C-alpha cells in the first residue's frame, strides 16, 4: 500500500507544462523506486530492510518537497494539508509494523 501512495505522490509532481526537466525526473523516481522495492519483495529480501527502505524513501521525498515548497515550486498548502500528514502516518505505521 505504501508503494502505491509513494508512487502517487511522485506522479503528482509531474507537470509537463513547466520547462523544468529535473522536476519531471523527480516525479518519475518514486515509480522507479517502487518497482525496485516490489522486485526486491518478490526476491524475498528481508521485510525489515524493505520497510526501512520505504520509510527512508517517504521521508526523503517529504524533505525534497519541503525544499521545493520553500522555493515556490510547489504550493505550501499542498505540503501542509497532504504531504506531511500522509508521510507521518505512513512512516509511523510502517515503523510499528517493522517491530512486529
N, C-alpha and C positions, 0 to 999 in steps of 0.2 A: 504494500500500500504506500509506503513512504517513497518508493521509487517512482510511482505514478505521480505523486504530489511534487516530488523533486523535479521531475521532467516537465510537469505542467507549469511550475513556477519559471523554469528556464524558457519554456516556449512563450510565456508571457513577455519575455524580453525581446522577442523577435519583432522588429519593426523595419520592414523593407523600404519604408518611405524615407527613413533617415539615412543619410550617407555617412554611416559610422560602422565600418566593417567589423571592428572589434566587438561592438555590441551584438552583431549578428552571430559572431563566433561564440560569444558569451551565452547567447540563447541556445546554441547548439550543444555546448559542453554538457549540460545536465542529461540530455538524451544519450550522449555517448557514455557518460559515467554510469548511468542506469543500465545500459546494455552490458557494460563490463561487469557490474555488480550482479546482474541476473545470470550472466555466463559463469561467474565465479560460484554462484549458488548451485547451478547445475553441476559444476565440477566438484561439489561437496567441500568447498572451503569452509573453515570453521565459522559457525554462526556468530561467534563473538567478534571476529575480525570483520565480517560483513556488516554487522550492526554498528561497530565502531567507525567503519568507513562511511556509512550513511550519515551518522551524526556529524562526522567531520565535514562531509560534503554539504550538508544542510547549513551548518554554521559558517562555513567558508562562503557559501552563496549569500547568506544573510549579510556578512561583513562587506562583500563586494557591492551588494545592493545598497547598504548604508552609504558607502563611498560614492556610488553613482547618484544617490538621492541628494547627498550634500553638494554634489557638483551640478545639480539641477537637470540631470539626465532623466531621472525617474521622479515622479511626483512623491512628495513626502507622505501624503495621505495614504498612498498605496503601501508604503513601507509600514506605517504605524497600524493601519487597520487590518492588513492582510499578512504581510511577511513576518513580522515579529511574533504575533500570536501563533501562527501556524508552525513556525520553526521551533518555538519554545515548547509547544505541546508535543510535536513530533519527536523532538530530541529527548524530552523527558520520558515519553512513553518508550522510546527505543532504549534509553538507558535502563529503565525499570525492567524491560523485557530481557536485556542482556544479563541482568543479575539473577534471573530465574534459573 
